[in-house]
Amino acid sequence: MQYGEFELYKGSIWQEKGIMSKWLAKTLQKDPATVSKWCNNHSQPDLYTLARIAEVLDVDIHRLICHTKEE
């Protein structure tokens, strides 16, 4: 199931920073299964959580979102 026109841009940023999804889940106080769903694009974080992810990763929030709409 695709969620809208955007999906969380996660893999390369996480890899650049050397961050594991388990660490991110612990830092955000989220269930690891929830973070896994974000990684697999089965669900998306709310905007507050997306902003927290950007803060934790020390990146601009725009970098976490990529446009996936095909024209």
N, C-alpha and C positions, 0 to 999 in steps of 0.2 A: 504494500500500500504506500503510495507516494503522498506526502503531506504538502500540499500546495505547490507553489512554484519555487520555493526555496528549501534548501536543506542545510543542516549544520555542516560547516566546512571544518572537519575535525582532524582527520588522520595526519596530514603533513605538519600542521602546527604542533600537534601533540608530540610527533616524532622529533621535530626540531628542538622542542623543549625537553625531550627525554621523559615525558610524562606518561604514566600508565593510567588506564581508566580506573583501576582500583584506588589509586592515590587521589584522583580527581573526585571520585565518589566519596571518599573519606573526608577530603577537604571541604566539599560542598555539603556534607552531611546528607548524602543521598544514597539510596540503595544501589549497590553495584549493578543490579539487574536494570535499573532505570537508566544508568549511564550507558549500559550495553545497548539498550533500545535506541538511544540517541546515536550511538556509533553505527548501528545497523539501519538507521533511518526508519525505524518502526514507530517512533514518536519523536517529538521535539520538545526541548525545554521551553518553559514560559520565558517571557522577556526579562523578568527579574533574574532568573537563573542564568539566562544567556549573558546578561551583564556581569554576573558574578564569575562566570567562566572566563569572560574576557579579562576581568580584573585578576583572576588567579593566574591566567596564562600570560598576563602583561602584554596584551595585544589590543588593538582597536576592535571594537565590537563588529565593525563592518567586515573585518577579516574572517569572522566566524560564519559569515553567511555568503553563499554563492548562489547566483541565479542559475536555475536548471531548466528554465522554460525553453522548449525547442520551438523555433519558428518555422 
